[in-house]
């Protein structure tokens, strides 16, 4: 639930501003907000803290960093991060409203760290889709949802947990065109999971180039983008060659594929934290963490390469997968992107503007004139990010103020 500020015009003094474009941090600026839109951002004197003026309401955030609302581009809202990787044949059989209640709690965790939109990558019962159509209760969570419903995978291959297998009587393109669900994007699985026992082992593509290319064209006929789960050189190469919109995970895809992604403008969602989370689980069980650790190291090296090649990167956590907590994992993924060499300005861009472009969201993800006043503020200067996302001071969505527990601010 959200409530409008007391005045249609509001002034915010930001101690530091990261605008989401990747540009340098600005210090001591004033944002003027009118009717949910940013009318100006400029360096100038403002009224004293707490002072009401005839022009509007002043908010002093001079001890805070203001940045765009964040977006997680790869989540599974219906899934629990506490379910072991090898015990996940499908979504636990529970009543629909119980799964919806779980989704509500997961969305609260995203809101608590300043994530104001998520892109769901599918589940076997399309629970995220049914939740979006019929959210329970009277409170509508303000986190914007983009959902795939059920992902597509080849019969007999990995993917039951995330969706449904393709019928032998259908082509992938025909299945996409004939689906009558009002989904926001198409999710296709074109490889299996990474091995945790054999470093660098790759799996064969689930679909060939002609199949994926036809599927991408079919999705575009429906006005939809395609997100493709792909690890390894061949599965990623097929997805990129087919013109998909984003590569999900992309472990062991190699430099040649990254160069093609940079040339084509294909977005990469690395989900590096998944390996860090699995390392903790394997270690807790007394297992050999060597392969998992090497997987993570290789993915960090690929991110470093992608930064040099200027591959478009969008933040995604795979929230709900084993050990990847909804919401909190955003902080962990941002930290890994920084450790790989990304500046905080660039990492915020990956978690806001780049995600908004990928999701097709308008006037969000950037803080500038005539953009939505959809933003967050965190305690302290930018050097405390991303860990300071645990201390949200302000959330605005279209100029309306809420708190991280989705309660009305009087």
C-alpha atoms as one frame of an Amber mdcrd trajectory, in Angstrom:
protein
   0.000   0.000   0.000   1.230   3.500  -0.774   0.126   7.017  -0.037   0.751
  10.280  -1.823   3.006  12.861  -0.240   1.145  15.670   1.458   1.749  17.966
  -1.473   1.724  17.401  -5.204   5.154  19.026  -5.284   8.004  17.748  -3.137
  11.666  18.645  -2.793  14.268  16.057  -1.820  17.770  17.010  -0.795  20.050
  14.081  -1.596  23.463  13.880   0.004  24.555  11.665  -2.889  22.758  10.686
  -6.072  23.447   7.662  -8.310  21.159   8.202 -11.289  21.298   4.710 -12.833
  22.994   5.766 -16.067  26.461   4.700 -14.968  27.525   8.358 -14.739  29.561
   9.741 -11.855  27.955  10.163  -8.447  26.476  13.600  -7.804  26.707  15.238
  -4.378  24.290  17.597  -2.615  21.546  17.837  -5.214  17.866  18.670  -5.065
  15.180  16.632  -6.768  11.918  18.388  -7.527   9.011  15.961  -7.812   5.592
  16.861  -9.156   2.667  14.509  -9.710   4.875  11.456  -9.473   7.480  12.674
 -11.968  10.930  14.183 -11.544  10.792  17.731 -12.852  14.407  18.665 -12.176
  17.639  17.584 -10.518  19.990  20.399  -9.691  22.568  21.589  -7.213  20.991
  24.394  -5.231  19.984  25.616  -1.801  16.815  24.167  -0.311  14.533  25.110
   2.595  15.464  24.106   6.130  14.746  20.496   7.096  11.102  19.849   7.870
   9.954  23.251   6.685   6.602  23.291   4.894   6.425  25.792   2.061   3.659
  27.014  -0.174   5.483  25.279  -2.989   5.532  21.825  -1.439   7.080  19.501
   1.115  10.811  19.292   1.780  12.581  16.050   2.686  16.125  16.180   3.987
  18.109  13.124   2.874  21.473  14.855   3.104  22.899  11.892   5.027  21.626
   9.383   2.479  22.373   8.066  -1.001  19.465   8.237  -3.447  19.294   5.781
  -6.346  16.688   4.275  -8.685  14.478   1.495  -7.434  16.286  -1.779  -8.100
  15.147  -4.685 -10.287  15.955  -8.396 -10.049  15.812  -9.832 -13.562  15.825
 -13.515 -12.641  13.726 -14.889  -9.787  11.441 -17.826  -9.032   8.844 -16.421
  -6.667   7.084 -19.709  -5.950  10.265 -21.505  -4.894  12.002 -21.825  -1.530
  15.750 -21.271  -1.294  15.922 -23.795   1.555  14.999 -26.804  -0.587  18.165
 -28.820  -1.454  19.179 -28.810  -5.113  18.820 -32.568  -5.531  15.404 -32.726
  -3.878  13.566 -30.412  -6.254  11.592 -32.571  -8.707   8.868 -29.975  -8.813
   7.022 -27.382  -6.813   5.846 -28.817  -3.471   2.210 -29.850  -3.748   0.428
 -27.305  -1.591  -2.827 -25.473  -1.922  -2.784 -22.533  -4.290  -3.368 -19.956
  -1.582  -0.443 -21.345   0.451   1.893 -20.846  -2.522   0.473 -17.368  -3.018
   1.152 -16.592   0.637   4.748 -17.701   0.067   4.986 -15.361  -2.921   3.674
 -12.496  -0.786   6.418 -13.116   1.775   9.069 -13.350  -0.931   7.950 -10.051
  -2.433   8.237  -8.405   0.978  11.852  -9.544   1.095  12.540  -7.855  -2.238
  10.866  -4.656  -1.139  12.941  -4.655   2.066  16.158  -4.195   0.036  14.754
  -1.668  -2.424  13.817  -4.014  -5.276  10.713  -2.556  -6.907  10.357  -4.926
  -9.879  11.179  -8.577 -10.566  11.211 -10.833 -13.623  10.044 -14.357 -12.794
  11.583 -17.202 -14.799   8.802 -19.720 -14.338   7.644 -22.585 -12.143   5.960
 -25.912 -12.851   2.497 -24.741 -11.750   2.693 -21.176 -13.144   2.024 -20.006
  -9.590   3.648 -16.607 -10.103   1.359 -16.036 -13.079  -1.760 -17.026 -11.152
  -0.654 -14.797  -8.270  -0.252 -11.833 -10.582  -3.753 -12.357 -11.980  -5.389
 -12.882  -8.574  -3.250 -11.547  -5.706  -4.612 -12.627  -2.295  -6.058 -10.211
   0.225  -6.735  -6.513  -0.041  -3.147  -5.248  -0.023  -1.465  -5.284  -3.411
   2.312  -5.513  -3.110   3.910  -2.559  -4.911   6.684  -4.674  -6.464   6.058
  -4.807 -10.215   5.873  -8.366 -11.581   6.912  -9.618 -15.015   6.205 -13.343
 -15.300   6.894 -16.160 -17.751   4.309 -18.576 -16.369   5.889 -21.903 -17.352
   9.251 -22.243 -19.083   9.689 -24.504 -22.123  12.141 -27.418 -22.217  12.818
 -30.488 -24.335  11.128 -33.726 -23.221  13.450 -35.809 -21.057  15.796 -32.888
 -20.343  16.242 -30.525 -17.403  13.375 -28.136 -16.726  10.447 -29.864 -14.976
  10.890 -27.634 -11.935  10.517 -24.486 -14.017   7.798 -25.384 -16.497   6.656
 -27.974 -19.002   8.174 -30.099 -21.716   7.503 -29.569 -25.374   5.096 -32.053
 -26.920   6.471 -34.252 -29.683   3.574 -33.068 -31.836   4.539 -29.384 -31.566
   7.401 -27.217 -32.624   8.663 -24.760 -30.037   7.471 -21.842 -32.183   3.977
 -23.298 -32.584   3.745 -23.944 -28.844   4.605 -20.312 -28.132   2.060 -19.026
 -30.639  -0.699 -21.341 -29.450  -0.304 -20.618 -25.736  -3.295 -18.670 -24.460
  -1.734 -17.425 -21.203  -1.163 -13.686 -20.802   2.533 -13.935 -19.965   5.022
 -11.047 -19.985   7.917 -12.874 -21.665   8.955 -16.312 -22.904  11.397 -18.496
 -20.965  13.250 -21.259 -22.847  15.701 -23.737 -21.331  18.509 -24.675 -23.711
  20.984 -26.475 -21.447  21.086 -28.410 -18.197  22.443 -27.295 -14.818  26.133
 -26.826 -14.104  27.886 -29.878 -12.756  28.998 -29.687  -9.125  31.262 -32.719
  -9.482  32.961 -32.323 -12.899  34.399 -28.866 -13.476  33.486 -27.309 -16.809
  31.313 -30.204 -17.981  28.886 -28.914 -20.616  25.605 -30.354 -21.828  24.264
 -30.516 -25.364  21.733 -27.868 -26.459  18.108 -28.796 -25.926  17.060 -27.015
 -29.144  18.956 -26.285 -32.342  19.480 -22.919 -34.012  16.487 -23.164 -36.344
  14.175 -24.090 -33.461  15.298 -21.237 -31.219  15.297 -18.737 -34.076  11.715
 -19.649 -34.967  10.765 -19.440 -31.287  12.231 -15.942 -30.954  10.300 -14.827
 -34.051   7.101 -16.378 -32.652   7.579 -14.587 -29.344   8.068 -11.280 -31.124
   4.857 -11.852 -33.069   3.195 -11.914 -29.675   5.093  -8.775 -28.621   7.194
 -10.724 -26.120  10.905 -10.938 -25.352  12.791 -14.191 -24.800  14.957 -15.122
 -21.827  17.018 -18.251 -22.422  18.608 -20.414 -19.745  21.897 -21.483 -21.325
  25.275 -22.656 -20.053  28.179 -23.726 -22.253  29.487 -22.561 -25.609  27.024
 -24.371 -27.888  23.744 -23.676 -26.015  24.659 -20.004 -25.557  25.912 -19.673
 -29.129  22.597 -20.972 -30.481  20.576 -18.595 -28.288  22.668 -15.575 -29.257
  22.645 -16.542 -32.932  18.862 -16.845 -32.787  18.523 -13.262 -31.581  17.240
 -13.861 -28.061  16.913 -10.903 -25.719  18.850 -12.284 -22.760  21.146 -15.106
 -21.765  20.432 -16.410 -18.274  23.420 -17.771 -16.307  25.855 -18.208 -19.225
  28.413 -20.248 -17.300  31.315 -21.422 -19.488  29.987 -19.628 -22.567  33.397
 -18.255 -23.592  34.784 -15.034 -25.034  33.525 -15.544 -28.597  29.929 -15.699
 -27.413  30.433 -12.634 -25.236  31.816 -10.693 -28.173  28.752 -11.610 -30.232
  26.527 -10.522 -27.353  28.313  -7.175 -27.207  27.952  -6.761 -30.977  24.260
  -7.754 -30.969  23.254  -5.941 -27.774  22.225  -9.228 -26.132  21.842  -8.807
 -22.380  23.609 -11.147 -19.978  22.146 -12.037 -16.562  25.115 -13.825 -14.885
  23.508 -15.053 -11.587  27.009 -15.563 -10.158  25.802 -15.769  -6.560  24.142
 -19.116  -7.257  27.558 -20.768  -7.075  28.510 -18.957  -3.887  25.250 -20.123
  -2.324  25.812 -23.714  -3.443  29.350 -23.623  -2.079  27.957 -22.859   1.366
  25.453 -25.728   1.101  28.041 -28.255  -0.085  30.483 -27.155   2.606  27.818
 -27.408   5.316  27.238 -31.031   4.304  30.931 -31.830   4.407  31.209 -32.133
   0.637  34.007 -31.167  -1.713  33.603 -27.499  -2.588  36.441 -27.424  -5.133
  34.281 -27.661  -8.273  31.712 -25.176  -6.997  34.462 -22.728  -6.066  36.076
 -23.116  -9.489  32.687 -22.561 -11.165  32.302 -19.292  -9.242  35.856 -18.177
 -10.033  35.348 -18.839 -13.732  32.082 -16.881 -13.757  33.780 -13.905 -12.081
  36.487 -14.074 -14.758  33.785 -14.088 -17.440  32.158 -11.029 -15.866  35.510
  -9.242 -15.930  35.824 -10.106 -19.615  32.263  -8.950 -20.280  32.996  -5.595
 -18.632  35.965  -5.112 -20.964  33.881  -6.101 -24.002  30.951  -3.931 -22.880
  28.412  -6.717 -22.877  25.078  -5.361 -21.565  24.661  -6.801 -18.058  21.465
  -6.926 -16.016  21.337  -8.073 -12.422  19.574 -11.340 -11.644  19.931 -13.598
  -8.632  17.964 -16.784  -9.422  16.158 -16.053  -6.163  14.435 -19.164  -4.836
  17.082 -21.561  -6.118  19.081 -23.486  -3.532  20.598 -21.122  -0.981  19.609
 -17.992  -2.899  17.373 -16.033  -0.550  14.796 -13.754  -2.088  15.812 -10.121
  -1.652  19.024 -10.577   0.313  20.720 -12.229  -2.653  20.525  -8.926  -4.551
  23.101  -7.482  -2.174  25.316 -10.540  -2.653  25.071 -10.417  -6.451  25.894
  -6.705  -6.490  28.925  -7.365  -4.290  30.195 -10.022  -6.707  29.768  -7.633
  -9.648  31.806  -5.050  -7.745  34.445  -7.636  -6.872  34.650  -8.461 -10.586
  35.617  -4.864 -11.320  32.346  -2.999 -11.719  32.145   0.458 -10.149  29.210
   1.124  -7.841  27.786   3.492 -10.469  27.900   0.739 -13.098  26.566  -1.946
 -10.788  23.593   0.254  -9.896  23.049   0.698 -13.645  23.048  -3.097 -14.074
  20.479  -3.360 -11.270  18.199  -0.578 -12.472  18.396   1.000 -15.935  19.648
  -2.095 -17.784  16.982  -4.222 -16.111  14.256  -1.714 -16.972  15.322  -1.786
 -20.626  15.253  -5.582 -20.638  11.794  -5.682 -19.055  10.455  -2.952 -21.341
   9.534  -0.715 -18.401   9.045   2.924 -19.310  10.452   5.938 -17.453  11.969
   3.898 -14.624  15.478   2.774 -13.798  16.912   6.246 -14.331  16.672   9.367
 -12.215  16.407  12.401 -14.455  14.022  14.999 -15.775  10.633  13.588 -16.840
  11.410  10.168 -15.379   9.187   8.536 -12.770   9.944   9.413  -9.158  10.495
   5.728  -8.437  13.525   5.639  -6.195  15.043   4.532  -2.926  17.336   6.142
  -0.374  19.807   4.320   1.861  21.741   5.468   4.897  25.243   6.827   4.377
  27.420   7.640   1.401  27.835   5.361  -1.658  30.897   3.623  -0.199  28.514
   1.674   2.054  26.666   0.140  -0.913  25.481  -2.481  -1.550  25.407  -3.510
   2.121  23.526  -0.315   3.059  20.510  -1.680   1.171  19.745  -3.324   4.502
  18.946   0.190   5.784  16.335   1.679   3.479  15.374   5.203   4.517  12.849
   5.973   1.786  10.959   4.217  -0.983   9.023   6.213  -3.562   6.994   4.645
  -6.355   5.650   7.207  -8.814   6.112   9.799  -6.110   4.146   7.836  -3.528
   5.892   6.974  -0.312   5.852   3.550   1.285   8.116   1.776   3.733   9.896
  -1.538   3.402   7.074  -3.344   5.227   4.527  -1.988   2.755   2.818   0.139
   5.418   1.248   3.533   4.811   3.376   6.466   5.904   1.142   9.139   7.363
